[in-house]
Amino acid sequence: HVLVHKNHDCHDFLSPPTAPTAPKATLLRWSSDSMPLILTTANGPMTLAQREKFERDGFLIVENLLSKNELDAMHNHYLDICQDPTKYTGKKVLTLVRDISVVDDSLDRSYLGPEYSYIKLNGFQGSQGEDEIFMSYTRHPKILEYVHQFVTRGRERELSTCAHMYVCKPPGLGDSGSKTSVHPLHQDLVYFPVGERDGSGSLVERDMPGVVCAWTAVGDVNRENGCLSFIPGSHWRGIRKHSYPNIPKRNVSYFGIQDLTPAELATNTYAEMKAGSVVFFHSQTIHGSGVNTRSASDTDPNAFRKAISVHYRTKGMPIVDLSRTPAGTSAVDLETAEDLTRLSKGRITPTEAQKLVQDRPTVMAMGRNRFQLFDVTVKD
């Protein structure tokens, strides 16, 4: 079963302690009585009711799309990579990411297996080509038949994919109370220079149906182990300004929206899902994930919050220059000099990074080039 319920405890998502000002974005709501279905097409497995839900809420959960054997193969492969990262990273996958509480040694994980120190794997392609197991997910026919209903209205069927991630929040990271594994409520579009934008940095109407995420639960996901949550209907309100949350330490690029109103936060809806279920969501839908509160001593396989995630768009959707969009509506804007130094793996010195963060057009161009390197075409 899939459980979707409202969140009345918003502190998990690092909401600001004081009442924020109202957002400048125009509040729009989709209504089946007055608006056509513009984000989906009829040619595929989605029912009319499912299409209407996605148009209204900006996310849709579909149960039981992937089998246990498929899920087990992906997770076992992830464990193999954690055991011997040098065999895979940079070659068939890009990077393994450790939580900042592990990096700075504030949490001792030495007595645990290596999978307890990493929080996600980025990129299913490296210098030696594709990772066959993970890339098979991006081409999974059951996923693609839904994806085409979201992104190929009047466009070619060839797809580009980005933001390939296997996200595995281990138990025990919440023990210190730092909550660094929280990803605050955010919009994924701030990470991608795709689609034509208006003056606010939001997608123009023509490109609204151009990109969608397919996020699959590899194990059962729930509030206890840090499932996703969504603010329904937020995809219609445009891009909001993002920043790092005001906490003592944070993981690189875990940005969030800091001006969410109490009314918006009251609608924040948890999406608890059984393994094999997929949530499809729009790139402007506000969402986040909480702390995995399970103990590191917990032997239940679902103590790990396991998921695989890919964003799809039609190949013809443009990669754009975001240097003229408002500050705070692109992740490149928000990366600090320290972030740039870490992301470059030492190729950029701290002094050079400090100069770069003050040169917005150059940093934007670098970010666009970096994105294109990880943009992978898939075909049915």
N, C-alpha and C positions, 0 to 999 in steps of 0.2 A: 504494500500500500504506500501511497504518497501522502504525507501530511504537510499541509500548508496552513500556517496559522500566524496571526499577527504577533509582533514582538512588542511587549510593553516594558521590556528592560533594555533600554537602548545603550546602556553604559558599555556593553560588550563591544560596541562599535565605535568607541572613543568619541562620542558626540560631545560638542563643546558644553562646558558646565553652565554657561549663561545663555539666555534666550537669544538666538541669532536674529539678524535682520532678515526681512523677507527677501527671497531671491528676485532678481530682475527678470528672469525668464518668464514668458507668458504662460500661465497655467492653462493647458489645453487638455481636454478629455475626449477620448474616442467614444462615439455613441453609435450603436447599430441603427438607430432611428434616423440619424442625420448625416452619417459619413460613410463613404464607400470603403471597401476592404482594399487598402492601398499597399499593405506590407506583405501580403501573401497572395498566392495564386491557387486556383482550384485543382490543378493537375497534380495529384499526389495523394498520399494516405491521410492527410489532415482532414478532419471533418469540418463542416461549417462552424460548429460550436467551438472547436479548437482554434480555428482561424480568428473568430471573433474574440476569443480570450486573449490571443497574442496581440491583436490590434489594440485591445483595451488596456492590457496589463504590461505588455512588453516582454513577457516570458511565458513559456509553455512547457510543462513537464509531460513527457511521454514515457510510460512504464515499459520495462522489460524489453528493450530493444537489443541488448547485447547479452550473450550467454555467459554462464559461469566459466566455461572453458576459455572463452576469449578474454574475460577479465583476469583470470588466474595467470594466463600467459603474459599479459602486460605487466602485472604486478611482480611476478617472478623475474621478469626481465629487468624491471627497475631495481629489484634487490641485487641482481647480478652486477648491475652498473655501480651500485653503492659499494659493493664489495671490492671492486677493482676499477675505480673511475678512470685511471690513465689508459685503460684498454679501450674506452669508449668516448670520453669527452674530447671534443674537438675533432673527432674522427667520424663517428656515426651520430653522435648527439652533440649539443653545444656545451652546456654547463650544468653542473649540479650546484644548488644554492643551499648554503647553511644559514640557519637563523642567527641573528646578531648575538643572541645570548650564548650561542655555542662559539661563535667567532671570538668573542671577547672573554671566553672562559668563565663567565659568570655562572654557567651551568656545567657541571661535570657530567659528560656523557661517555667517559672512557670505559666505564664498566658495561656499556651497552653495545649492541651491534651498530655498524656504521649507518644503517637506515634511520637510527634515532637522532642523528645529527643534521640530516638534510631535510629541507622542507619542499623542494621541488626540483624538477629537471626541465631545462629550457631547450627547445629546438630538437627536431627529429631528423636533422640532416647536418653533416659535417664535411670535412675535407675529403673523406673517403666515400662520400655518398650518403644515401638514405639509411636510416634504421628501419629495417623491414617490418619489425613487429609493431613499432609505434606508428609508422607511416601507413600501415594497413588500416589503422583506425581512421585516418583522414579520408580513406577511400572506401570505407565500409558502405556497402550498398544500402543498408537500412538507414544509415545516417544521411547519405546523399539524397535519397528520395525525399526526405523532409527538407534538407538544405535547399534543394532546387525550388521548393515552394516558397521559400523565404527570399531568395536573392536573384532569381533569373527571370523576373517579369520583363518580357520583351527584350531580353538580352541573350548573349551567347551562353551555352551551357558549360563552357570551360571555366573552371574555378581557380582562384588563387587562395592560398591559405597563409595565415600568419599566427604568431603567438601560440606555437605548439608548446603545450605544457603537460607534464605529468606532475600533479600536485599531491604531495603525501605529507600531511601534517602529523608528525609523530606524537604519541602521548608523552606527557611529562613536561612539555615546554611551558605550560601554564603554572608550574609549581612555584616559580619565583615571584609570580604576581606582576611581572613586567608586561605581559600581554603583547609581546613583540610579534607573535604569529597572527594577530588580528590584521586583516586587511580592511581598513575603514571603508565605509560606504563611498563608492566611486563609480565612474563611468568608463568603460573600456576604450571609448573613442579617443580619450585624451592620449592614449598610447600609440595610436595609429595615424599616420598622415595620409589617410585615404578619404575620398569623397569630397565633392565641392562643398565649401562652407559659406555661411552667411556672415554678417558682421559680428555676430556673437560667438562664432566658432562652431556653431551647430550645423548639422547636415542640411543642405537645401532639400526641398521636398522631393525632387527627382531622385536623389540618392538615398533617401530614407530607407527604401527596401533593399539597399545594396550590400549589407553586411550583417552576419548573424554568428553567434557563438553556439557551438554544440559542446556542452559540459556533461560528461558522463560519470555517474557514481560507480567507481570500481569496487567499492565496498558500501555497506550501509552508511548513510550520512545523516546526522541528526544534530540537535542543538548541543548535545554533550561533547561531540567530537569536532564541532566547528563547521557546521553546514553553511551553505549560502543563505542569504536573505535578500529580498527585493523590495523596492518601493514601487508598487503597481502604478502604471500610467506615467511614470517619470520620463519615459523615452520621448513623450510629446512635448516636454517642457524645455528642450534644448540642453546644450552643454553648460555645466556649472563650473565655476572656478574651483580648482583643487589646490591643495598644499599638503605638506607633511603634518601629521597630527602633533599637537603640543605634548609630547611625552619624552621622557629622558633619553630613550634610544629607540631606533626604528630600523626596519629592514629597508634596503635600497628600493626605491620606486614604489613603496607601499603608500601611495598618496590617497587622500580622501577629501570629500567635500566638507567644508567647515561652516557653511551657512545654512544647513538644513533647518527647516522650521519645526517647531513642536508638532504642528499638524502633519507634516510629512513623516516625521519619525514615528508618530502614532500608527501609521499604516505599514511600517516596516514588517515584512512578512517572511517568516522562516520557511525554507523549502527542505523538508526532510524526505529523503528518497531511499528506496531500496536499491541494492546493487543491480546494475544493468539498466537503470532508468536514466533518461537523458533530459536535461533542461536546455531548451533553446531560448536564447534571449538576445534582444536588440542591443547594439553597441552603445546606445544612449540610455539604456535602462540603468538606474542607480541600484547597485548591489554591493554586497560585502560578505565577509565571512568572519566568524568569531574564533575564540581560543579553543583549542582542543583541551578539554579539562580532564581527560582520562589520565590515569596514573601511568608512569613508565613501567610499573610492575604488572600492569594489566596484560594478561596473555590472550585476551580476546582479539582475533584478527581485525575486528572493527574498531579497536582502540585507535588504529591509524585512520585518519580521514583521507581516503584515497579517491582521486578523480583524474580524468584525462580531459583536456580542453583544447579546442582548436577554433579559430575564427575563420569564416569563409566569406568570400565576396566574389562577384563576377570578375573575371580577369580584366575586363575593360573598364572597371571602376578606377578612376584616376588616382595616382599618388600625387599629393598636392603640397604646395609650399604654405606652411602655416605661420610664417614669420610675421604676417600681418594680422593674425587673429589675436584676440585679447590675451594679455598675460594671464597665465594660470589655466588656460584651456588646452595646453599641450604638455605632455610629460617632460619633453625636452626642456621646456621653460623651467621646470621645477627641480631638475637635477642640480645638485650642488657641486662645487669644485671637488669635494671629497668623492661624491658619486662618480663623476667623470673619471677621476683617477682610478677608482676601483673597477669601473666598467671597461676601461681601456687596458686593464691588467698591466699597468706600469708603462704603457706606451706614451701616455701623457703625464708629464710631471705635475706636481701640485701647483707650481707657479704658472705653468701653461694652462692648467685647468681653471685657475682663478681668472685669467684673462679671457678664456673662452666663455665663461658664464656671463660675461659682460658684453659679449658680441653675439647678439641674438640671431641675426641672419646666418652667421657661420655655424653656430650650434645647431640651428634648425636644419641646415643643409647636411651636417654630419648625421643628425638623427634620421633624416630621410634616406641617406645612403645606407645607414646601418639597417634600417627597416627593409630596404630592397634586397639586402644580402640574405635575409631570412624569409623572404616572400617566396613560397613554393607553389607551383602550379600542380593541380591534380585533375585527372580526367576520369569519367565513369569507366 
